[in-house]
């Protein structure tokens, strides 16, 4: 009997091709085994990758499954056979471990706890599995010896033992599902498979970056200044330290020190030096990922850089319906097979604790990579311990280099397991702080909105940063009542294209020396290159104060800029979250300044602040009990993978994207998407016009007749009166009667 792995269709007619065109099951298993072995070999587990690749579809050797391929009705369980086979064949620990990825290669890594028949124990105990023993005629599953297991990831101390094993299983799962997806794609959709681009060598990208840096250095020489000289010294130090061996690094560079280019230079040169595969740049905010990705594309070329985040999740759909310009990008987003990946902290960390194959495909490509975490002080407090343990595991067992890159290093060194050594890239971070000291911070105490607006109106150029969109709107209204000259508003209610245009106008008037008074939420605090002589900051954590200070006297055009820290009216301090607590820590740090060197933004004061914060939050550093759940699975490898994925959610999943009619181009794209057979395929084109809102807001807009769905994933705001050219998307209650409806 001939056993087949997959049928094949005529790509044009979708009709089933004759059997002689189908993929042989032996061919599929051997190719998946080859690809899984290749991926797992990066962390010393190539043999295990080969075994799970060969065993994952053994159940397809049953007559029942072969009849199913021919069109027989009903489902046939083809994953449990391989799950049980490896469990029986190998020593209990290894066999149990290998059973997880095979059991989950379609539905996701299952929980290892008893009770639900879908969990791994239920799968291992399942009876009535169709006979699959014909596999022995075609497939030889190799054995294992201790020598072949010696190079595999292992716990570096007793505390990490269980975590390391669970992480190892998830990494093997990543290798298997990526291999399976790719071979199935090659067989079932050759056109899609051929659209995948071959990654460019990192050495070529490094050369390209060095040419770009040489041009920037020449510009600096033509405009000599202390700041420009310091930026060049930072860059030179990063390139020199890139010769170091793989490990865990910090890069402490003041705001305005050019850390984007310098950290990328370190990453690329370090990867080439240590024969690593890619550089992954992790950014805390979706709002700034596009501009960082553009900086990298300008330096390295469009094809080298993958920008991956989740304003829209890419749906599956028919490959022929995908936007032609997006095909290579979308394919690379599935498994991060690009030399430079720019992503968000949410995408990065949630993938590390996910259980679905679509999310986990990329994990093996984190191994043997340089991973740069920009604005590392933004690591989520409630998930800090599991995040740091995952980073440590990548360094200790998977050949990764981690760089925590920030102007305000959080005091997290003691939280890393295994006593992992941490190397600071800069020789003298304190000295750099003095060179880049461009501001003085004044604490003003309580200020009403009216007092802040009056102070701003008296300044020719001033920026005020507040904690909430509501406060930004109220304060802006107060300011507008005093002056209409050069006033601007910025918040996440504005789509990226709107914000980009507003920031461009702010840059223009600042450069021209004209009146410029901006009220903004925190979105300007990371990666936005603006320069004001005075910045007002509503009470916040010291890291946020430091980021706000980075928008003041940024280019050192003045002897000193002025940052005014104030306590806002009650509506300026959100009741949810840690706003009040971190603001109180900042005030306590202010009171201790005589003991901390007298400078609120000194590294000594910042370290004190973070130590106090971590001590205050010591019981919340793993608020969802992620590490506890993993430890509880030690007996019998009862790891709750599905539950872990549900619990590890960095952001509120209740937010949804809506596309807004910001300009004529937005309306044209909305019209095109509305007529498109697969509108979600236009996700990247629509991205500049997306605003994230809560589901209850979407419901309120729908009640007003202001939104219209396009496909399953996209909603369009079709009533133009709901989008303000000054404030962005309005609340539903602000507009009573729909008008200016877009017709598609």
Secondary structure, DSSP 8 states (H G I E B T S, - for coil): ---EEE--B-TTT--B--GGGSEEHHHHHHHHHHHHHHHHGGGT-HHHHHHHHHHTTGGGGSHHHHHHHTT-SS----SHHHHHHHHHHS-HHHHHHHHHHHHHTTT---B-SSSSTTSHHHHHH-------GGGGGT-------HHHHTTS---SSGGGHHHHHHHHHHHHHHHHHHHHHHHHHHHH-HHHHHT------HHHHHHHHHHHHHHHHHHHHHT--HHHHHHHHHHHHHHHHTTS-SSEEEEE--TTS-HHHHHHHHHHHHHHHTT--EEEEEES-HHHHHHHHHHHHHHH-GGGEEEE--SS------GGGS-GGGHHHHHHHHHT-SSEEEEEHHHHHHHHT--SHHHHTTGGGTTTEEEEEETGGGS-GGGHHHHHHHHHHHHHHS--EEEEEESS--S-GGGSGGG--EEESSS-HHHHHHHT--EEEEEEEE--HHHHHHHHHHSSEEEEE-S-HHHHHHHHHHHHHH--TTEEEE-TTS-HHHHHHHHHHHHHHHHTT--EEEEE-GGGGSS----BSEEEEES--HHHHHHHHTTBSTT--SS-EEEEEEE--GGGS-SSTTHHHHHHHHHHHHHTGGGTTS-TTSHHHHHHHHHHHHHHTTTSTTTT-HHHHHHHTTGGG--BHHHHHHH--SS-TTEEEEE---SHHHHHHHHHHHHSTTGGGGHHHHGGGEEEEEHHHHHHHHHTT-EEEETTTEEEE-BGGGEETTTEE--GGG--S--SB---
